[in-house]
Amino acid sequence: MDCAGEAVSVYRKCAYCSHCRGVRVGGRVYPAPQEKAWTEVKMRNAPDDTLMNAALQFNTLVRDGTAIECDDDAQEGFTPLYHY
């Protein structure tokens, strides 16, 4: 996938980018599961495996999907989702 002018891995970058809004599968957009998981970890002290499960869900969506929904209109590029 092209991100801010460079080719990036969807699995390594998009999955952990704050610009990722979800994955288009057919005519439907599924929200990025890792964003919800990160919120749960921060707010409710959910276990770390919550993030791993979200990453696995994202990988499944990408495998079946046709596009990544990205809100990076300013072409800033990868911005980490997980920041403390």
N, C-alpha and C positions, 0 to 999 in steps of 0.2 A: 504494500500500500504506500502511496505517496503522502508524506507529511511535511509540510513547510519546505517543499523542494527536495526532500531526500526520501529514499526508499526505506521503509521501516517494517519490522515484523509486527503483524497484528497481535500475535500472542505475547510478544515481549514488551511492546510499547503501548498499543491502544488499550490493552487490558488494564494497564496501570496509569492511564492518562486522565487527568481531570476533564479533558475535553470530550471524552467518549460518553455519548448519551445512550448508546445501545447498539443492537444488531438488527438489521432488517432481514427477516426470514419470510420469503414470499411477499405478501402485501402488508405484513404486520411488523412493527418495530418493537422489539423486546428491550426493556431498559437494562442497562449494564448492571449485573448482579453485584459486582464488586463495590459499587458506590454505596448501595444499601448495607452491605456487610461492613464496610469501613465505618459507617455511621453507627451501626450497632456495637461495634467493638469500642468505639470512642464513648458512646453514651451509656451503654449498659454493661460494659466490661464483658462482652461475649468472648468465648474462647477463640484462640488464634486459628483454630481449624475452620472457623466461620469464613475467614478470608481464603483459605485453600479451597473450600467447597464452592465459594463464589467464582474463583478462578477456573475451576473445573466446569462449572455451569457456563461461563463465558466461552470457554474453548468449545463446548458442545454447540452453543449458538453460532459461533463463527464457522464451525464445520458445516452446519446446515444453512447458514446465512448467505446472503448475496451482497451485502454492503454493511459498512460501519457508519453509524450516525455520529458525526463529529461536529461540535459547535465552534471549532477553531476558525472563525471567519477572518480573524486578524493575522492568520498564518504565523502564530507564535511558536508552533511546534509542540513537542512533548512537554507536558507540565505534570509532574508527579501527583498522583491522586493521594497517595499516602504521605502526609506531612504531619509533623507533630507540633 
